[in-house]
Amino acid sequence: MTKRLRKDVPVAFDYKDVKTLLRFIDPYGQIEPIGKTGLTAKQQRQLAREIKRARHLALMPFVSQG
């Protein structure tokens, strides 16, 4: 498995920035794994927390629209 490095990753994720969060979601609505995102463990935990927060506030869907 090759690691895709993201060069344009924000310093901190925000649940209100849905456009950025959607880049880290696969077509099935699941959060991409750390090996695919290229984030550090700390960034991956923050990303997951903000995605879950956005889903809870109905800013993002829980599943894909397919």
SULCORDA-V837410 format. One line per field, one symbol per residue. ss: DSSP state (A for helix, B for strand, O for the rest). phi: phi as a letter, one per 20 degrees, with the letter a starting at -180 (. if undefined). psi: psi as a letter, one per 20 degrees, with the letter a starting at -180 (. if undefined). A space follows every 50 residues. Layout:
BEGIN
ss=???
phi=???
psi=???
END
This chain:
BEGIN
ss=OOOOOOOOOOOOOOOOOAAAAAOOBOOOOOBOOAAAAOOOAAAAAAAAAA AAAAAAOOOOOOOOOO
phi=.eeeeeedeffcecfeeffffffddegenefffffeemefffffffgfff ffffffemecffcfee
psi=pqpopohlpqgqqphimhgghhhjprijjqpqrhhhhjrrhghggggggh ghghghjkhqqhrrk.
END
